[in-house]
Amino acid sequence: MFSKNPARRALGFLFSAEGPPAAGAGARALLSCAAMPAFHLGIVCGLVFGIVVVAMMLPMQFPDKRAALLGAFFNRFAIGVMIAFMDPGRIGWATGLITGLLLSLPEAIITKAYVPILVIGTMGGAVIGWVVHRFGV
């Protein structure tokens, strides 16, 4: 996880688990190590997920479009943040899938659009869970 050495911790994204990368192994080391704390990664993933869902909803018509877009964005953003709070010892994608399902369920019940909301929420949650588990520190 975190190194006790402050210099190594500050430059942790430049090093793999075995130490500094060998000559020519820089790109592989950057791809093979975690570069961001799980909470920050969850916030970034939640923001991206929320923006993607809002972009998908823009062509649709709603009685109050602003409220619908804000509600969808914050629901998807909350999925990313809540997954980041979960215990890192769990299976990432499964935790994300369950969290996405549970946080999408109230919105699906209210709108009665079960399939699109639940499918997008669970799939996005699973992807975010995998990303946070794989790349989060």
C-alpha positions as CSV (number, residue, x, y, z in Angstrom):
1,M,0.0,0.0,0.0
2,F,1.6,3.3,1.1
3,S,5.3,3.5,1.6
4,K,6.6,5.0,4.8
5,N,9.2,7.0,2.8
6,P,7.6,10.4,2.1
7,A,9.7,10.9,-1.2
8,R,8.7,7.5,-2.5
9,R,5.0,8.1,-1.4
10,A,5.0,11.4,-3.3
11,L,6.4,9.8,-6.4
12,G,4.7,6.5,-5.9
13,F,3.1,6.6,-9.4
14,L,6.6,6.4,-10.9
15,F,7.5,3.2,-9.1
16,S,6.2,-0.4,-9.4
17,A,5.9,-2.7,-6.4
18,E,9.4,-3.9,-7.0
19,G,11.1,-0.5,-6.8
20,P,12.1,2.0,-9.5
21,P,11.4,0.8,-13.0
22,A,14.3,-0.6,-15.0
23,A,15.4,1.2,-18.1
24,G,12.8,0.9,-20.8
25,A,10.1,-0.3,-18.3
26,G,8.7,3.1,-17.5
27,A,5.4,2.7,-19.4
28,R,4.8,-0.7,-18.0
29,A,5.5,0.5,-14.5
30,L,3.1,3.4,-14.9
31,L,0.3,1.0,-16.0
32,S,1.0,-1.7,-13.3
33,C,0.8,0.4,-10.2
34,A,-1.9,2.3,-8.3
35,A,-1.6,6.0,-8.7
36,M,-4.5,7.5,-6.7
37,P,-6.1,7.0,-3.3
38,A,-9.3,5.1,-3.6
39,F,-11.5,7.9,-2.4
40,H,-10.1,10.3,-5.0
41,L,-10.5,7.7,-7.7
42,G,-14.1,7.1,-6.6
43,I,-14.8,10.8,-6.9
44,V,-13.3,11.0,-10.4
45,C,-15.1,7.8,-11.5
46,G,-18.4,9.2,-10.1
47,L,-17.9,12.4,-11.9
48,V,-17.2,10.7,-15.2
49,F,-20.1,8.3,-14.7
50,G,-22.5,11.2,-13.9
51,I,-21.4,13.2,-17.0
52,V,-21.8,10.1,-19.3
53,V,-25.3,9.5,-18.0
54,V,-26.3,13.1,-18.3
55,A,-24.9,13.2,-21.9
56,M,-27.1,10.2,-22.7
57,M,-30.1,11.9,-21.3
58,L,-29.7,15.2,-23.0
59,P,-31.8,14.3,-26.1
60,M,-34.7,13.1,-24.0
61,Q,-37.7,15.2,-23.1
62,F,-38.7,15.7,-19.4
63,P,-41.3,18.0,-17.7
64,D,-38.5,19.4,-15.6
65,K,-35.3,18.6,-17.5
66,R,-32.9,20.4,-15.2
67,A,-34.2,18.5,-12.1
68,A,-34.0,15.2,-14.1
69,L,-30.4,15.8,-15.2
70,L,-29.3,16.9,-11.8
71,G,-30.9,14.0,-10.1
72,A,-29.4,11.5,-12.5
73,F,-25.9,13.1,-12.2
74,F,-25.9,13.1,-8.4
75,N,-27.3,9.5,-8.2
76,R,-24.4,8.3,-10.5
77,F,-21.8,10.4,-8.7
78,A,-23.0,8.9,-5.3
79,I,-22.4,5.4,-6.7
80,G,-18.7,6.3,-7.4
81,V,-18.2,7.9,-4.0
82,M,-19.9,5.1,-2.0
83,I,-17.9,2.4,-3.8
84,A,-14.7,4.3,-2.8
85,F,-15.9,4.1,0.9
86,M,-16.2,0.3,0.8
87,D,-13.7,-2.0,2.4
88,P,-10.8,-2.6,0.0
89,G,-10.6,-6.3,0.9
90,R,-13.9,-7.1,-1.0
91,I,-14.3,-8.2,-4.6
92,G,-14.3,-4.8,-6.4
93,W,-16.7,-5.5,-9.3
94,A,-19.2,-7.4,-7.1
95,T,-19.2,-4.6,-4.5
96,G,-19.7,-2.0,-7.2
97,L,-22.5,-4.1,-8.8
98,I,-24.5,-4.4,-5.5
99,T,-23.9,-0.7,-4.7
100,G,-25.0,0.4,-8.1
101,L,-28.1,-1.7,-7.9
102,L,-29.1,-0.5,-4.5
103,L,-28.5,3.2,-5.2
104,S,-30.3,3.0,-8.5
105,L,-33.4,1.2,-7.2
106,P,-35.2,4.2,-5.6
107,E,-34.8,6.2,-8.8
108,A,-36.1,3.3,-10.9
109,I,-39.1,2.8,-8.6
110,I,-40.0,6.5,-8.8
111,T,-39.7,6.8,-12.6
112,K,-41.0,3.3,-13.3
113,A,-38.1,3.0,-15.9
114,Y,-36.7,-0.1,-14.2
115,V,-34.6,-1.7,-17.0
116,P,-32.5,1.3,-18.2
117,I,-31.8,2.8,-14.8
118,L,-31.0,-0.5,-13.1
119,V,-28.9,-1.8,-16.0
120,I,-26.9,1.4,-16.3
121,G,-26.5,1.7,-12.6
122,T,-25.3,-1.9,-12.0
123,M,-23.0,-2.0,-15.0
124,G,-21.5,1.4,-14.1
125,G,-21.1,0.4,-10.5
126,A,-19.4,-2.8,-11.4
127,V,-16.9,-1.0,-13.7
128,I,-16.2,1.6,-11.0
129,G,-15.8,-1.1,-8.4
130,W,-13.3,-2.9,-10.6
131,V,-11.4,0.4,-11.3
132,V,-11.3,1.4,-7.6
133,H,-10.2,-2.1,-6.5
134,R,-7.6,-2.4,-9.2
135,F,-6.1,1.1,-9.3
136,G,-7.0,2.6,-5.9
137,V,-4.6,2.7,-3.1
